[in-house]
Amino acid sequence: MTITIYHNPACGTSRNTLAIIRQSGEEPRVIEYLKAPPSRERLVELIEAMAMTPRQLLREKGTPYAELGLGDPKWSDDEILDFMLAHPILINRPIVVTPLGVVLARPSEKVLDILPNPDIGPFTKEDGEVVVDASGKRVV
């Protein structure tokens, strides 16, 4: 089974998502997308698979979003993709690809919807938020 996560180890949501995947019994292919950004073609494939637009995948916090004026609706999808490729930090994360689909795992528990084995047992996020309780029931 191949699961891929486009990961930023500095991001708590990304770390929690990776931990959920590993707790499901899978060891994913981890792509630190800030070091190895996806190609334009791959980025377009991911966006289409998530049924999103490039604008919906833009990350604002901690990025040059404001300084580049990306809130302005004048930017086309192609131009937004250009910005994402020039500044990979603008790509929201984590993006997870499994045989069951592709998801922007925000919040991290969204990854459970596309995991082949979503019965991960109890899981608590780094911040103490319970995702799956001791009985195996999804809380969030």
C-alpha positions in Angstrom: 0.0 0.0 0.0 1.3 3.4 -0.9 0.4 6.5 1.1 2.1 9.8 0.5 2.0 12.8 2.7 3.2 16.3 1.6 4.5 17.2 5.0 6.0 20.1 6.9 7.6 18.9 10.1 7.3 22.4 11.6 3.5 22.1 11.4 1.6 20.5 14.2 -1.3 19.6 12.0 1.1 17.9 9.6 2.8 16.0 12.5 -0.5 14.9 13.9 -1.6 13.7 10.5 1.6 11.7 10.0 1.2 10.2 13.5 -2.4 9.1 12.6 -1.2 7.5 9.4 1.5 5.6 11.2 -0.9 4.5 14.0 -3.1 3.0 11.2 -0.2 0.6 10.5 1.1 2.3 7.4 4.5 3.9 6.8 3.9 6.6 4.3 6.2 8.2 1.8 7.0 11.5 3.4 7.7 14.4 1.0 8.9 17.5 2.8 7.3 19.8 0.2 9.3 22.9 1.2 12.5 21.0 0.3 11.1 19.1 -2.6 8.0 20.9 -4.0 5.7 19.1 -6.3 5.9 19.9 -10.0 3.3 22.1 -11.5 1.7 19.0 -13.2 1.6 17.2 -9.8 0.2 20.2 -8.0 -2.6 20.5 -10.5 -3.3 16.8 -10.2 -3.5 17.0 -6.4 -5.8 20.1 -6.5 -8.1 18.4 -9.0 -8.2 15.2 -6.9 -9.3 17.2 -3.9 -11.9 19.0 -6.0 -10.5 22.3 -5.0 -9.2 25.4 -6.8 -5.7 26.7 -6.5 -7.0 29.6 -4.4 -8.7 27.2 -1.9 -5.3 25.6 -1.4 -3.5 28.8 -0.6 -2.1 29.2 2.8 -2.2 32.7 4.3 -0.7 32.4 7.8 3.1 32.5 7.9 3.5 33.1 4.2 4.0 36.0 1.8 0.3 35.9 0.9 -0.4 39.5 2.0 2.7 41.0 0.7 2.1 39.4 -2.7 -1.5 40.7 -2.7 -2.9 37.2 -3.2 -6.3 38.2 -1.6 -7.0 40.2 -4.7 -9.4 38.3 -7.0 -7.5 39.5 -10.1 -5.1 36.5 -9.9 -6.0 33.6 -12.2 -5.6 30.0 -11.2 -2.5 29.8 -13.4 -1.0 32.8 -11.7 -1.8 31.4 -8.2 -0.1 28.2 -9.2 3.0 30.2 -10.3 3.1 31.8 -6.9 2.8 28.4 -5.2 5.6 27.1 -7.2 7.8 30.1 -6.5 6.9 30.1 -2.8 6.0 26.5 -1.8 5.1 27.8 1.7 1.9 29.1 0.1 0.7 25.5 -0.5 -1.5 24.5 2.4 -0.7 21.2 4.1 -0.7 18.4 4.8 -1.9 16.8 1.6 -2.3 13.1 1.9 -2.7 10.6 -1.0 -4.0 7.1 -0.5 -5.6 4.5 -2.8 -8.9 5.8 -1.4 -8.4 9.4 -2.3 -6.6 12.7 -1.7 -7.3 15.1 1.1 -6.1 18.3 2.6 -5.9 17.0 6.2 -7.0 20.2 8.0 -8.0 19.2 10.6 -5.6 16.3 10.8 -8.4 13.7 11.5 -9.7 14.3 8.0 -7.1 11.8 7.0 -9.2 9.0 8.6 -11.7 9.4 5.8 -9.2 8.1 3.2 -7.1 5.6 5.3 -7.4 2.0 4.3 -7.4 1.1 8.0 -9.2 4.0 9.8 -9.6 1.9 13.0 -6.5 3.3 14.7 -7.4 2.9 18.3 -7.1 5.7 20.8 -5.4 8.8 19.4 -4.8 12.2 21.0 -3.2 15.1 19.2 -0.1 16.9 20.4 -2.2 19.6 22.0 -4.2 17.1 24.0 -7.3 17.1 21.8 -8.8 13.5 21.7 -9.5 12.4 18.1 -10.4 8.7 18.9 -11.3 7.7 22.5 -10.3 4.6 24.4 -13.4 2.7 23.0 -12.3 3.5 19.4 -15.0 6.0 18.8 -14.1 9.1 16.7 -14.7 12.1 19.0 -14.0 15.0 16.7 
